[in-house]
Amino acid sequence: TIKLWKLYFFHKGISKDINKENYDITIVFSSRFLQSPFLLRFLQSKKIYYCHEISQMFYSPILKYRKSERPLEYIFEVISRVVEKAINKSNILHANKVVANSKFIKKEIMKFYNIKSEIYYPGVNDKFFSPKKVKRDIDILFVGSLDYKKDEYALFKNAIHYLQNTVRFATLAMTSCARLFNLLQQLPHRRLQLLILPFDYYI
């Protein structure tokens, strides 16, 4: 598409500025618009591509109604996914090393791109994030969106059966919580204290 073409030259320009600094190694992350940036093609230093997640287009289903009601839009979406997947894989192949942040993402990279990767877990400040003896106000905290890949609170569905009768559940959700309430109606009757904390992903 035209946007990808513009993005290609935009990343090429950024790469020229980075190359002027003569870095030994450049670590590249996913961008907002493309899973693996075009930067990987133009950087002259050794490149490490750190993959936090796989693009949603690989697991998000194409709405069936579009094929019958909006055939042109459906075809465009199918072609766009094929093109974007090819671009992502081509860009990743320019990296000297591909790094995943978990065993799951390592499997996903191999599954969708057929590319080997190494696992380097994100760093954590263990002096700040450490067990403390405090009164616990929340039993479950879920941070994320109700998208297709997260299976609509699959962890919550599995965990609730091992918790006490009164469960304090807090969620930071990007989307409507209607599906969550539908899920709660399907669970065995129990007392539940629910706190909904919506937020904007890009803030």
Disulfide bonds with the S-S distance in Angstrom:
none
